[in-house]
Amino acid sequence: MLALERRNAILEKLALTGKVIVADLSREFNVTEETIRRDLEKLDHEGLAQKTYGGAVSNHSLNMDLPYKVRQRTNAEAKQAIALKVADMIHDGDYVMMDASSTTLYITKCIRNKHNITLITNSIEILMEVADHDDWHVISTGGVLKTGALALLGGNAEKTIRNFRVDMAICSCKGVDKEFGISDSNDVNAQIKKSMFAAAKKRVLVVDHSKFDQTSFVKVGDLTDIDMIVTDQKPSADWTEACEDAGVTMVY
């Protein structure tokens, strides 16, 4: 296993359990404890984990971007449940935009049986997923590749998005809060999501239950800027009321 793959596996464990132990990781990956300590030091230096005596704990900051492969495997069951719900809303011949979130990749996998879909995305992973799909019209936004995120971002991507009008835009985020609204970790991600929602007749936010009552660094928009939230668990009564007040349909 390459060092990068091992560190990503450590990050996945941190995302799932909140902490790791050097001795346990050494046995699991069949490397020395010193190698694991160097891995944890690098993750700590990059702000992805917090090194402790004998191990490390998760950095829970919502302003931090985990590697795409780690995000893809985190809360996978919840994302699959969300994907199945959204897939039922997409029909043959629809025009759809999706951001480069891990949840939208799950959705893409669930709609591969649909016909004559026009899909616009800034996700490299989604583009690869449907590269062999002759029945679809797939458009890349272009833009600057964000290292580790498999996402195309920046002004060129936004310009492409603004040139189209679609039936549905599907985006995720780092947090959704009743007061602050929808937020993400950085401005370039937030701008892409804003542009996609502005280009769509129906604006769908896909978030698992852990994203509720959370805020990140940059505001994407208010609850009134979307039409629907799709999540994996029944929301609280407060959230049901907030969505009703904002005219947002909640699906779970």
Secondary structure, 3 states (H helix, E strand, C coil): CCHHHHHHHHHHHHHHHCEEEHHHHHHHHCCCHHHHHHHHHHHHHCCCEEEECCEEEECCCCCCCCCHHHHHHCCHHHHHHHHHHHHCCCCCCCEEEECCCHHHHHHHHHCCCCCCCEEEECEHHHHHHCCCCCCCEEEECCCEEECCCCEEECHHHHHHHHCCCEEEEEECCCEEECCCEEEECCHHHHHHHHHHHHCEEEEEEECCHHHECCCCCEEEECHHHCCEEECCCCCCHHHHHHHHHHCCEEEC
